[in-house]
């Protein structure tokens, strides 16, 4: 019976790991062009929202403009082709590829960023800069209630 323990554990791992890297790759947020946003002045607020998502807070300035705070993941490029590769590799390795692919896809998501964008009264970007970055390790600790705010 002890000879069957290892193959049984491998079989369980293979059955429960199927498709995780494929799903993770296809649901990655797109790469956010942070440098481009920091250097683009005068672009529309809707473009910033399309890159970073909806702001977590927005307040009006005295001049009628807005200051938005965005929280988003850095994202990754080439996520869809990686997902297709993982699907093919899963098929040819009978899902053993998941042992390597799934942890690598979790790392590819990028760090969680917090950024501030200031807009004029016509909703044109005046400034954009990152005010905080939470590496994946701190994010996991924060989700379990151990890390402080950044």
C-alpha positions as CSV (number, residue, x, y, z in Angstrom):
1,X,0.0,0.0,0.0
2,X,2.9,2.4,0.7
3,X,4.1,1.9,-2.9
4,X,0.8,3.5,-4.2
5,X,0.9,6.6,-1.9
6,X,3.2,8.7,-4.2
7,X,1.4,7.9,-7.5
8,X,-1.9,8.6,-5.8
9,X,-0.7,12.0,-4.5
10,X,0.6,12.9,-8.0
11,X,-2.7,11.9,-9.5
12,X,-4.6,14.1,-7.1
13,X,-2.4,17.0,-7.7
14,X,-2.8,16.6,-11.5
15,X,-6.5,16.4,-11.2
16,X,-6.9,19.5,-9.1
17,X,-4.3,21.6,-10.9
18,X,-5.9,21.3,-14.4
19,X,-6.3,24.6,-16.2
20,X,-5.3,26.9,-13.4
21,X,-2.5,28.6,-15.3
22,X,-4.7,28.8,-18.4
23,X,-7.4,30.5,-16.5
24,X,-5.0,32.8,-14.7
25,X,-3.2,33.8,-17.9
26,X,-6.5,34.6,-19.7
27,X,-7.8,36.7,-16.7
28,X,-4.6,38.7,-16.2
29,X,-5.1,42.5,-16.3
30,X,-3.5,44.1,-19.3
31,X,-0.2,45.8,-18.8
32,X,-0.7,49.4,-17.6
33,X,1.7,51.9,-19.3
34,X,2.6,53.8,-16.2
35,X,5.5,55.7,-17.8
36,X,3.2,56.8,-20.7
37,X,0.6,58.1,-18.2
38,X,3.2,60.0,-16.2
39,X,4.4,61.7,-19.4
40,X,1.1,62.3,-21.1
41,X,-0.4,65.7,-20.2
42,X,-3.8,66.7,-21.5
43,X,-5.3,63.3,-22.2
44,X,-8.9,62.7,-21.3
45,X,-9.9,61.2,-17.9
46,X,-11.8,58.4,-19.7
47,X,-8.5,57.2,-21.2
48,X,-6.9,57.1,-17.7
49,X,-9.9,55.1,-16.5
50,X,-9.6,52.7,-19.4
51,X,-6.0,52.0,-18.4
52,X,-6.3,51.9,-14.6
53,X,-10.0,51.1,-14.0
54,X,-12.4,53.0,-11.9
55,X,-10.9,55.2,-9.3
56,X,-11.2,54.1,-5.7
57,X,-11.7,57.7,-4.6
58,X,-12.3,61.0,-6.4
59,X,-12.5,64.5,-5.0
60,X,-13.1,67.9,-6.5
61,X,-10.4,70.5,-6.3
62,X,-11.1,74.2,-5.5
63,X,-10.5,75.0,-9.2
64,X,-13.2,72.6,-10.4
65,X,-10.8,69.9,-11.4
66,X,-10.6,66.4,-9.9
67,X,-8.0,64.3,-8.0
68,X,-8.5,60.6,-8.5
69,X,-6.8,57.7,-6.7
70,X,-6.5,54.5,-8.6
71,X,-5.6,51.0,-7.4
72,X,-4.6,48.5,-10.0
73,X,-2.2,45.6,-10.8
74,X,0.8,46.3,-13.0
75,X,-0.5,43.7,-15.4
76,X,1.4,41.6,-17.9
77,X,1.9,41.6,-21.6
78,X,1.5,38.5,-23.8
79,X,-1.0,37.0,-21.4
80,X,-3.3,35.5,-24.1
81,X,-0.4,33.8,-26.0
82,X,0.9,32.4,-22.7
83,X,-2.6,31.0,-21.9
84,X,-2.7,29.2,-25.3
85,X,0.8,27.8,-24.7
86,X,-0.2,26.6,-21.2
87,X,-3.3,24.9,-22.7
88,X,-1.2,23.1,-25.3
89,X,1.5,22.2,-22.8
90,X,-1.2,20.8,-20.4
91,X,-2.5,18.6,-23.1
92,X,0.8,17.2,-24.1
93,X,2.1,16.7,-20.5
94,X,-1.2,15.4,-19.2
95,X,-1.4,18.6,-17.0
96,X,1.9,18.0,-15.3
97,X,2.9,21.4,-16.8
98,X,0.7,23.0,-14.2
99,X,3.3,22.4,-11.6
100,X,5.5,25.0,-13.2
101,X,3.0,27.2,-15.1
102,X,0.6,28.1,-12.3
103,X,3.1,29.6,-9.9
104,X,4.7,31.5,-12.8
105,X,1.4,32.9,-13.8
106,X,0.7,34.1,-10.3
107,X,4.0,36.0,-10.4
108,X,3.3,37.5,-13.8
109,X,0.3,39.5,-12.6
110,X,2.6,42.2,-11.2
111,X,2.5,44.3,-8.1
112,X,-0.5,46.2,-6.8
113,X,-0.1,49.9,-7.6
114,X,-1.8,53.0,-6.1
115,X,-1.6,56.1,-8.3
116,X,-2.9,59.7,-8.1
117,X,-4.2,61.5,-11.1
118,X,-5.0,65.2,-11.1
119,X,-7.4,66.6,-13.8
120,X,-8.4,70.1,-14.8
121,X,-12.0,71.3,-14.9
122,X,-12.3,69.9,-18.5
123,X,-11.2,66.4,-17.3
124,X,-7.8,66.7,-19.0
125,X,-4.8,65.1,-17.2
126,X,-2.5,67.5,-15.4
127,X,-0.3,64.9,-13.5
128,X,-0.2,61.2,-12.9
129,X,2.2,59.5,-10.5
130,X,2.5,56.3,-8.5
131,X,2.1,56.9,-4.8
132,X,2.4,53.3,-3.6
133,X,3.4,49.9,-4.6
134,X,2.6,46.7,-2.8
135,X,4.7,43.7,-3.8
136,X,2.9,40.4,-4.1
137,X,4.4,39.2,-0.8
138,X,3.0,42.1,1.2
139,X,-0.3,41.8,-0.6
140,X,-0.7,38.2,0.6
141,X,0.2,39.2,4.1
142,X,-2.3,42.1,4.0
143,X,-5.1,39.8,2.8
144,X,-4.5,37.7,5.9
145,X,-4.5,40.8,8.1
146,X,-0.8,41.0,8.9
147,X,0.6,44.0,6.9
148,X,0.1,47.7,7.4
149,X,-1.3,50.1,4.8
150,X,1.2,51.6,2.4
